[in-house]
Amino acid sequence: AAAALAPPAALQKRRKWPRGCGATAEPCLRAFQAIREKFLAQHRDAIFASLRQVFSGPMELKPAPLSLPVQTRFAEACAVSEVALSPVLHGTEARNHAPIFEKGLLVPGGDSKVGIRNGNSHGQGIYTSELGAPWLSRGFCTEPRLLVCGVLDDAAPLPQQRLLGRHYLTAESRSVRHVGSAVVVLDPSRVAPLLEAIGPEMPVAVTAAEPSTAAQQPIVAAQQAAQQQVRRFAPSTAAAFLARRAAARRRPRG
Protein backbone atom coordinates (compact mmCIF):
# COMPACT_ATOMS: atom_id res chain seq x y z
CA ALA A 1 0.00 0.00 0.00
CA ALA A 2 1.11 3.54 -0.60
CA ALA A 3 2.41 5.48 2.36
CA ALA A 4 0.82 8.76 3.44
CA LEU A 5 2.29 11.46 1.27
CA ALA A 6 3.44 13.86 3.96
CA PRO A 7 6.60 15.94 3.47
CA PRO A 8 9.69 14.20 4.88
CA ALA A 9 10.08 14.86 8.61
CA ALA A 10 13.46 16.50 8.06
CA LEU A 11 11.82 19.14 5.87
CA GLN A 12 8.88 19.66 8.19
CA LYS A 13 11.16 20.43 11.14
CA ARG A 14 13.77 22.57 9.40
CA ARG A 15 13.86 26.25 10.23
CA LYS A 16 16.94 27.34 8.28
CA TRP A 17 16.05 26.88 4.62
CA PRO A 18 18.59 26.78 1.77
CA ARG A 19 19.83 30.12 0.58
CA GLY A 20 17.41 31.74 -1.84
CA CYS A 21 14.25 30.12 -0.45
CA GLY A 22 13.73 32.40 2.53
CA ALA A 23 10.06 32.82 3.39
CA THR A 24 9.01 30.92 0.26
CA ALA A 25 9.67 27.50 1.81
CA GLU A 26 6.10 26.86 2.96
CA PRO A 27 4.43 27.72 -0.39
CA CYS A 28 6.98 25.52 -2.13
CA LEU A 29 6.25 22.58 0.13
CA ARG A 30 2.48 22.99 -0.19
CA ALA A 31 2.64 23.25 -3.98
CA PHE A 32 4.89 20.21 -4.34
CA GLN A 33 2.75 18.19 -1.94
CA ALA A 34 -0.35 18.97 -4.02
CA ILE A 35 1.46 17.99 -7.21
CA ARG A 36 2.51 14.63 -5.78
CA GLU A 37 -0.90 13.81 -4.34
CA LYS A 38 -2.70 14.62 -7.62
CA PHE A 39 -0.12 12.62 -9.58
CA LEU A 40 -0.66 9.52 -7.44
CA ALA A 41 -4.44 9.87 -7.50
CA GLN A 42 -4.46 9.98 -11.29
CA HIS A 43 -1.85 7.32 -12.05
CA ARG A 44 -1.91 4.94 -9.07
CA ASP A 45 -3.52 2.00 -10.93
CA ALA A 46 -1.21 2.31 -13.94
CA ILE A 47 1.87 2.60 -11.72
CA PHE A 48 1.04 -0.55 -9.72
CA ALA A 49 0.14 -2.48 -12.89
CA SER A 50 3.56 -1.57 -14.27
CA LEU A 51 5.50 -2.40 -11.12
CA ARG A 52 3.85 -5.82 -10.80
CA GLN A 53 5.69 -6.85 -13.95
CA VAL A 54 9.09 -6.46 -12.28
CA PHE A 55 8.41 -6.85 -8.55
CA SER A 56 7.63 -10.23 -7.04
CA GLY A 57 5.35 -10.08 -4.00
CA PRO A 58 4.10 -7.09 -1.99
CA MET A 59 5.62 -3.71 -2.68
CA GLU A 60 5.87 -0.36 -0.96
CA LEU A 61 5.31 2.96 -2.68
CA LYS A 62 6.53 5.87 -0.60
CA PRO A 63 7.23 9.58 -1.16
CA ALA A 64 10.70 10.33 -2.48
CA PRO A 65 12.42 12.45 0.23
CA LEU A 66 13.50 15.27 -2.09
CA SER A 67 15.41 18.27 -0.84
CA LEU A 68 13.66 21.62 -0.78
CA PRO A 69 15.60 23.05 -3.78
CA VAL A 70 14.57 20.05 -5.90
CA GLN A 71 10.93 20.39 -4.81
CA THR A 72 11.01 24.12 -5.56
CA ARG A 73 12.54 23.70 -9.01
CA PHE A 74 9.94 21.17 -10.06
CA ALA A 75 6.99 23.01 -8.51
CA GLU A 76 7.96 26.16 -10.37
CA ALA A 77 8.19 24.25 -13.66
CA CYS A 78 4.75 22.73 -13.10
CA ALA A 79 3.24 26.11 -12.23
CA VAL A 80 4.09 27.59 -15.63
CA SER A 81 3.64 24.44 -17.73
CA GLU A 82 0.78 23.95 -20.16
CA VAL A 83 1.02 20.14 -20.10
CA ALA A 84 0.02 17.60 -17.47
CA LEU A 85 2.45 15.30 -15.71
CA SER A 86 3.10 11.89 -17.24
CA PRO A 87 4.40 8.93 -15.19
CA VAL A 88 7.72 7.32 -16.10
CA LEU A 89 10.22 5.05 -14.33
CA HIS A 90 13.91 5.55 -13.65
CA GLY A 91 16.20 2.70 -12.67
CA THR A 92 19.69 3.15 -11.30
CA GLU A 93 22.11 1.72 -8.76
CA ALA A 94 20.74 1.87 -5.21
CA ARG A 95 23.67 4.03 -4.09
CA ASN A 96 22.51 6.76 -6.48
CA HIS A 97 19.13 7.28 -4.83
CA ALA A 98 20.36 9.51 -2.00
CA PRO A 99 22.27 11.91 -4.33
CA ILE A 100 19.22 12.04 -6.62
CA PHE A 101 16.97 12.96 -3.70
CA GLU A 102 19.40 15.72 -2.73
CA LYS A 103 20.19 17.19 -6.17
CA GLY A 104 17.44 15.86 -8.41
CA LEU A 105 17.83 13.99 -11.67
CA LEU A 106 20.58 15.65 -13.68
CA VAL A 107 21.69 15.44 -17.29
CA PRO A 108 25.08 13.68 -17.32
CA GLY A 109 28.18 15.61 -18.36
CA GLY A 110 28.96 19.30 -18.32
CA ASP A 111 28.46 21.20 -15.07
CA SER A 112 26.33 18.46 -13.48
CA LYS A 113 29.45 16.41 -12.64
CA VAL A 114 27.40 13.27 -13.33
CA GLY A 115 29.26 10.74 -15.42
CA ILE A 116 27.76 8.98 -18.43
CA ARG A 117 27.54 5.37 -17.21
CA ASN A 118 25.24 3.60 -19.62
CA GLY A 119 25.75 5.40 -22.91
CA ASN A 120 23.77 8.16 -24.58
CA SER A 121 22.76 6.71 -27.92
CA HIS A 122 19.47 8.61 -27.81
CA GLY A 123 21.06 11.93 -26.88
CA GLN A 124 22.44 13.46 -23.71
CA GLY A 125 19.64 13.49 -21.19
CA ILE A 126 17.92 11.76 -18.29
CA TYR A 127 16.81 8.29 -19.38
CA THR A 128 13.47 6.98 -18.16
CA SER A 129 11.03 4.36 -19.41
CA GLU A 130 7.34 4.35 -20.14
CA LEU A 131 5.12 2.48 -17.68
CA GLY A 132 4.56 -0.10 -20.38
CA ALA A 133 8.26 -1.02 -20.32
CA PRO A 134 9.29 -1.34 -16.65
CA TRP A 135 11.84 -4.00 -17.62
CA LEU A 136 13.84 -1.25 -19.32
CA SER A 137 14.42 0.64 -16.06
CA ARG A 138 14.65 -2.53 -14.00
CA GLY A 139 17.76 -3.56 -15.93
CA PHE A 140 19.80 -0.75 -14.36
CA CYS A 141 18.83 -1.51 -10.73
CA THR A 142 21.12 -3.21 -8.22
CA GLU A 143 18.29 -3.59 -5.66
CA PRO A 144 14.49 -3.92 -5.98
CA ARG A 145 14.04 -0.14 -5.88
CA LEU A 146 12.67 1.98 -8.73
CA LEU A 147 11.97 5.71 -8.92
CA VAL A 148 8.51 6.68 -10.13
CA CYS A 149 8.92 10.07 -11.79
CA GLY A 150 6.65 12.75 -13.14
CA VAL A 151 7.69 14.40 -16.40
CA LEU A 152 6.24 17.48 -18.07
CA ASP A 153 6.05 15.80 -21.45
CA ASP A 154 5.42 18.24 -24.29
CA ALA A 155 6.87 16.01 -27.03
CA ALA A 156 4.85 16.09 -30.24
CA PRO A 157 4.51 13.04 -32.50
CA LEU A 158 6.78 13.22 -35.54
CA PRO A 159 5.14 13.14 -38.97
CA GLN A 160 7.79 10.60 -39.94
CA GLN A 161 9.66 8.45 -37.45
CA ARG A 162 13.42 8.19 -37.82
CA LEU A 163 15.97 5.72 -36.55
CA LEU A 164 18.02 6.89 -33.56
CA GLY A 165 20.51 4.26 -32.48
CA ARG A 166 18.66 0.94 -32.62
CA HIS A 167 15.18 2.37 -32.02
CA TYR A 168 12.84 4.84 -33.67
CA LEU A 169 12.36 8.41 -32.53
CA THR A 170 8.56 8.80 -32.43
CA ALA A 171 7.98 12.14 -30.66
CA GLU A 172 10.16 15.09 -29.74
CA SER A 173 10.32 18.59 -28.30
CA ARG A 174 13.16 20.79 -27.06
CA SER A 175 12.81 19.13 -23.64
CA VAL A 176 11.63 15.55 -24.15
CA ARG A 177 12.37 12.80 -26.66
CA HIS A 178 10.56 9.46 -27.13
CA VAL A 179 12.77 6.70 -28.54
CA GLY A 180 11.25 3.24 -28.57
CA SER A 181 10.01 2.66 -25.00
CA ALA A 182 12.46 5.18 -23.55
CA VAL A 183 11.61 8.76 -22.60
CA VAL A 184 14.73 10.93 -22.63
CA VAL A 185 14.36 14.20 -20.72
CA LEU A 186 16.76 16.90 -21.90
CA ASP A 187 15.70 19.56 -19.36
CA PRO A 188 16.18 18.43 -15.73
CA SER A 189 13.67 20.98 -14.41
CA ARG A 190 10.88 19.06 -16.19
CA VAL A 191 11.31 15.75 -14.37
CA ALA A 192 11.41 14.71 -10.71
CA PRO A 193 11.25 11.42 -8.79
CA LEU A 194 7.98 11.76 -6.89
CA LEU A 195 7.81 8.25 -5.43
CA GLU A 196 10.15 5.40 -4.59
CA ALA A 197 8.91 1.87 -5.23
CA ILE A 198 10.46 -0.87 -3.10
CA GLY A 199 9.81 -4.57 -3.57
CA PRO A 200 10.99 -7.68 -1.71
CA GLU A 201 12.75 -9.01 -4.80
CA MET A 202 12.81 -8.81 -8.57
CA PRO A 203 11.95 -11.91 -10.62
CA VAL A 204 15.06 -13.39 -12.22
CA ALA A 205 13.00 -14.24 -15.29
CA VAL A 206 12.45 -10.58 -16.17
CA THR A 207 14.65 -9.66 -19.12
CA ALA A 208 15.01 -6.73 -21.47
CA ALA A 209 12.45 -8.12 -23.89
CA GLU A 210 9.22 -6.50 -24.93
CA PRO A 211 6.37 -7.74 -22.69
CA SER A 212 3.35 -9.33 -24.30
CA THR A 213 0.36 -7.27 -25.35
CA ALA A 214 -1.73 -9.05 -22.73
CA ALA A 215 0.69 -8.01 -19.99
CA GLN A 216 0.45 -4.37 -21.03
CA GLN A 217 -3.37 -4.25 -21.21
CA PRO A 218 -3.91 -3.38 -17.51
CA ILE A 219 -1.36 -0.57 -17.80
CA VAL A 220 -2.90 0.85 -20.97
CA ALA A 221 -6.41 0.71 -19.48
CA ALA A 222 -5.27 2.42 -16.28
CA GLN A 223 -3.42 5.12 -18.22
CA GLN A 224 -6.49 5.83 -20.34
CA ALA A 225 -8.60 6.15 -17.20
CA ALA A 226 -6.05 8.54 -15.69
CA GLN A 227 -6.06 10.70 -18.80
CA GLN A 228 -9.85 11.04 -18.56
CA GLN A 229 -9.47 12.34 -15.01
CA VAL A 230 -7.02 15.10 -15.93
CA ARG A 231 -8.72 18.46 -15.68
CA ARG A 232 -7.33 21.96 -15.57
CA PHE A 233 -8.03 23.56 -12.22
CA ALA A 234 -7.59 27.17 -11.15
CA PRO A 235 -4.12 27.40 -9.62
CA SER A 236 -3.87 27.25 -5.85
CA THR A 237 -2.38 30.12 -3.89
CA ALA A 238 0.94 28.28 -3.68
CA ALA A 239 0.94 27.39 -7.38
CA ALA A 240 0.06 30.95 -8.37
CA PHE A 241 2.89 32.23 -6.20
CA LEU A 242 5.36 29.90 -7.92
CA ALA A 243 4.11 30.89 -11.36
CA ARG A 244 4.69 34.58 -10.60
CA ARG A 245 8.12 33.80 -9.20
CA ALA A 246 9.14 31.75 -12.23
CA ALA A 247 7.91 34.49 -14.59
CA ALA A 248 9.89 37.09 -12.68
CA ARG A 249 13.06 35.05 -13.07
CA ARG A 250 12.58 34.87 -16.82
CA ARG A 251 11.98 38.62 -17.15
CA PRO A 252 15.07 40.38 -18.59
CA ARG A 253 16.83 42.71 -16.22
CA GLY A 254 17.31 46.32 -17.24
HELIX and SHEET records of a PDB file:
HELIX    1   1 ALA A    9  LYS A   13  1                                   5    
HELIX    2   2 GLY A   22  THR A   24  5                                   3    
HELIX    3   3 ALA A   25  LEU A   51  1                                  27    
HELIX    4   4 LEU A   68  ALA A   79  1                                  12    
HELIX    5   5 ALA A   94  ASN A   96  5                                   3    
HELIX    6   6 HIS A   97  LYS A  103  1                                   7    
HELIX    7   7 GLY A  110  SER A  112  5                                   3    
HELIX    8   8 PRO A  134  ARG A  138  1                                   5    
HELIX    9   9 PRO A  188  ARG A  190  5                                   3    
HELIX   10  10 THR A  213  GLN A  229  1                                  17    
HELIX   11  11 THR A  237  ARG A  250  1                                  14    
SHEET    1   A 9 GLU A  60  PRO A  63  0                                        
SHEET    2   A 9 VAL A 191  ILE A 198 -1                                        
SHEET    3   A 9 ARG A 145  LEU A 152 -1                                        
SHEET    4   A 9 LEU A  85  HIS A  90 -1                                        
SHEET    5   A 9 ILE A 126  GLU A 130 -1                                        
SHEET    6   A 9 ALA A 182  VAL A 185 -1                                        
SHEET    7   A 9 VAL A 176  VAL A 179 -1                                        
SHEET    8   A 9 HIS A 167  GLU A 172 -1                                        
SHEET    9   A 9 ALA A 156  LEU A 164 -1                                        
END                                                                             
